[in-house]
Amino acid sequence: MNWAVCKNTWRACASSKVRMILLAVCFMAPILERTIQICSTNEFPTDVLSDTNPAVYMALIWCSGVIGNQVSDGTLPLLFSRPVSTVQYVTSKWFAVGSAAALTCLAQSLAELLIALCDYPFMIDPVSAATRVFVRTLISFGVAAFFTLLSSLVSGLKDLGVYFLLVILQTIMAGLAQIKADSVPYPFWKAVVQAVIPSSRAGSDILSGLLRPSIDIELMMSAATAVWSTIFFYIAAVTGCVALAVFVLNRKELPYSVD
């Protein structure tokens, strides 16, 4: 871990006005939604903090171009000319954007809780609230790891485009996995569907685990037998993405000129 790289990453992200505006919008949108819901309906939103999408949005804003921006402006080779190893650089970048996204999600979650506690303190389950905040933190670091890998492969903000293409692919594969072979009238196409469904389901699960890595905490608390598989997949996804990013940068020819 190199704290100078972390600080430079935080400074570079904070200096982008577009990034900060998007961050403010994503931060305030759920808070305003909760406030309007409570004030207009006088009902407590039972799904408070259950939505994990804000964690993904925060991570997308913080993590896009985490390495690719330095590849585009030609400053990455200059950085490696200093006593900073590739492992230190990649892990520092991952930790910087992951922790920034996690802290932003934590602040957002606390704001949502404070709004709910003003009128309905008896409706808050502390264990459930803490669990959901922890899940958002896991997603933040998981998405940061995947973006670290994507950003090592492409320059600039192209990692954001690759991510959305993978989201579309995962959605298509999930849709294909829902097709029932019995509903297909022709024997040939029925056989094709039967062959495609298992691979589509497996591909959709793998992509889903990479696009938003997390651990099913509720499954863990229920002491189910499949708990260890979700923990293993999360750790493997995060460490695998970071390790692959190190491998890519070690073998990448880094130009000094701007793209």
Secondary structure, DSSP 8 states (H G I E B T S, - for coil): --HHHHHHHHHHHHT-HHHHHHHHHHHHHHHHHHHHHHHHH----TTTTT--HHHHHHHHHHHTTTTHHHHHTT-HHHHHTSS--HHHHHHHHHHHHHHHHHHHHHHHHHHHHHHHHHH-GGG--HHHHHHHHHHHHHHHHHHHHHHHHHHHHSSTTHHHHHHHHHHHHHHHHHHHHT--GGG--SHHHHHHHHHHHHHHHHHHHHHHHHHS----HHHHHTT-TTHHHHHHHHHHHHHHHHHHHHHHHHT----SS--
